[in-house]
C-alpha cells in the first residue's frame, strides 16, 4: 500500500478511467474541429482490414512544416496503415483534407522530436528526454520513433 491508503493497482485503475474519460471528451472536441491547431485526426485504411481508421495525433511544427510522430514506435497501427497506403491519408482539423505523409530519415528526426515534445506532454515519460534537453539528447531515440512530414494536397 502507498501513502493515503491507495494501492498501485487502484491508482492504475483510476489512471485508466481518467484516460478513458479524457479520451472520450477529447474525441468529441476533435471531431467538431475545436481542438488547438496542433491536434489533428489522421484517417487511414487499416493495413489488414481495409476499414477506415481514425487516430487523434499531435503535430510537431518545425520551420514551417508539420510532422506526425509515433510515440509507440514501429508497432503503432497508424504507422503500419500509413506505410501500407504508400503515405496516402486524410488529415482532419475541422474539415477533411487529402494529404500524403513522407517518412523522415532517422538522421533528421532529432529536432522534430524535440519540437513534438513542446505539446505532447504524455509522450515525455515515454521518450525519456525532457522537452528542454538539447537536441543532441534526442539523437539516441530517433530510431525508435518514426516521423512523417505532412504534405497536404490542396488548401
C-alpha positions as CSV (number, residue, x, y, z in Angstrom):
1,X,0.0,0.0,0.0
2,X,1.1,3.5,-0.7
3,X,0.6,6.7,1.2
4,X,-3.0,7.7,1.6
5,X,-4.2,4.1,1.6
6,X,-4.3,3.7,-2.2
7,X,-2.6,0.6,-3.7
8,X,-0.7,0.8,-7.0
9,X,-3.4,-1.3,-8.6
10,X,-6.1,1.1,-7.5
11,X,-4.0,4.1,-8.7
12,X,-3.6,2.3,-12.1
13,X,-7.3,1.8,-12.5
14,X,-8.0,5.4,-11.6
15,X,-5.4,6.5,-14.2
16,X,-7.1,4.2,-16.8
17,X,-10.5,5.6,-16.0
18,X,-9.3,9.2,-16.3
19,X,-7.6,8.4,-19.5
20,X,-10.8,6.9,-21.0
21,X,-12.9,9.9,-19.9
22,X,-10.3,12.4,-21.2
23,X,-10.0,10.4,-24.5
24,X,-13.8,10.4,-24.9
25,X,-14.2,14.1,-24.3
26,X,-11.2,14.9,-26.5
27,X,-12.5,12.7,-29.3
28,X,-15.8,14.7,-29.4
29,X,-13.9,18.0,-29.4
30,X,-11.6,16.8,-32.1
31,X,-14.4,15.6,-34.3
32,X,-16.0,19.0,-34.1
33,X,-12.8,20.7,-35.2
34,X,-12.4,22.6,-31.9
35,X,-9.0,21.4,-30.6
36,X,-5.9,23.6,-30.8
37,X,-4.3,23.7,-34.3
38,X,-1.5,21.2,-33.3
39,X,-4.1,18.4,-32.8
40,X,-5.4,16.5,-35.9
41,X,-7.3,13.4,-36.7
42,X,-5.4,11.1,-39.1
43,X,-7.6,8.9,-41.3
44,X,-6.1,5.8,-42.9
45,X,-7.3,2.5,-44.2
46,X,-6.4,-0.5,-42.0
47,X,-3.4,-2.3,-43.3
48,X,-5.3,-5.7,-42.9
49,X,-9.0,-4.9,-42.7
50,X,-9.1,-2.0,-45.3
51,X,-11.6,-0.3,-43.0
52,X,-11.3,3.4,-42.3
53,X,-9.3,4.1,-39.1
54,X,-9.1,7.4,-37.2
55,X,-6.4,8.4,-34.8
56,X,-6.1,11.6,-32.9
57,X,-2.5,12.9,-33.1
58,X,-0.4,15.9,-32.0
59,X,1.6,17.5,-34.7
60,X,5.1,18.9,-34.4
61,X,5.8,22.2,-36.2
62,X,9.3,23.0,-37.3
63,X,10.5,25.5,-39.8
64,X,7.1,25.8,-41.4
65,X,6.5,22.1,-41.8
66,X,4.1,19.9,-39.8
67,X,5.0,16.4,-38.7
68,X,3.4,13.3,-37.1
69,X,5.4,11.4,-34.6
70,X,4.8,7.8,-33.5
71,X,5.2,7.8,-29.7
72,X,4.8,4.0,-29.6
73,X,7.2,3.4,-32.5
74,X,7.2,0.9,-35.4
75,X,4.4,-1.2,-33.9
76,X,1.9,1.6,-33.9
77,X,-1.1,0.7,-36.1
78,X,-1.3,4.1,-37.7
79,X,2.3,3.8,-38.8
80,X,1.6,0.4,-40.4
81,X,-1.5,1.8,-42.1
82,X,0.3,4.8,-43.5
83,X,3.1,2.7,-44.9
84,X,0.6,0.2,-46.4
85,X,-1.2,3.1,-48.1
86,X,2.0,4.5,-49.5
87,X,1.6,7.6,-47.4
88,X,-1.9,8.5,-48.8
89,X,-4.1,9.7,-45.9
90,X,-6.6,12.3,-44.9
91,X,-5.9,14.9,-42.2
92,X,-8.8,16.4,-40.3
93,X,-8.9,19.6,-38.2
94,X,-12.4,20.8,-38.7
95,X,-12.6,19.9,-42.4
96,X,-11.1,16.9,-44.0
97,X,-8.1,17.2,-46.4
98,X,-6.4,14.7,-48.5
99,X,-2.7,14.5,-47.8
100,X,0.4,12.4,-48.1
101,X,2.9,11.6,-45.4
102,X,6.6,11.4,-46.2
103,X,8.7,9.5,-43.8
104,X,11.6,11.5,-42.4
105,X,15.0,9.7,-42.4
106,X,16.3,8.8,-38.9
107,X,19.2,11.2,-39.0
108,X,16.9,14.2,-39.5
109,X,14.4,13.4,-36.7
110,X,16.0,14.8,-33.6
111,X,14.9,18.4,-33.9
112,X,11.4,17.3,-34.9
113,X,11.1,15.1,-31.8
114,X,12.2,18.0,-29.6
115,X,9.6,20.2,-31.2
116,X,7.0,17.5,-30.8
117,X,7.5,17.4,-27.0
118,X,6.5,21.0,-26.7
119,X,2.9,20.0,-26.9
120,X,2.9,16.2,-26.5
121,X,3.0,16.1,-22.7
122,X,2.0,12.5,-22.4
123,X,5.0,11.5,-24.6
124,X,7.6,13.0,-22.4
125,X,7.9,10.0,-20.0
126,X,7.9,7.5,-22.9
127,X,10.7,9.4,-24.7
128,X,12.9,9.6,-21.6
129,X,14.1,13.0,-22.7
130,X,12.8,16.3,-21.5
131,X,11.4,18.9,-23.9
132,X,14.1,21.4,-22.7
133,X,17.0,19.0,-23.4
134,X,19.5,19.9,-26.1
135,X,18.7,18.4,-29.5
136,X,21.7,16.1,-29.3
137,X,20.0,14.2,-26.5
138,X,17.2,13.3,-28.9
139,X,19.6,11.6,-31.3
140,X,19.6,8.5,-29.2
141,X,15.9,7.9,-29.6
142,X,15.3,8.8,-33.3
143,X,15.3,5.2,-34.5
144,X,12.5,4.2,-32.1
145,X,10.1,6.9,-33.2
146,X,9.0,7.1,-36.9
147,X,8.3,10.7,-38.1
148,X,6.3,11.7,-41.1
149,X,6.1,15.1,-42.8
150,X,2.5,16.2,-43.7
151,X,2.1,17.3,-47.3
152,X,-1.5,18.5,-48.0
153,X,-2.8,18.2,-51.5
154,X,-5.0,21.3,-51.5
155,X,-5.6,24.1,-49.0
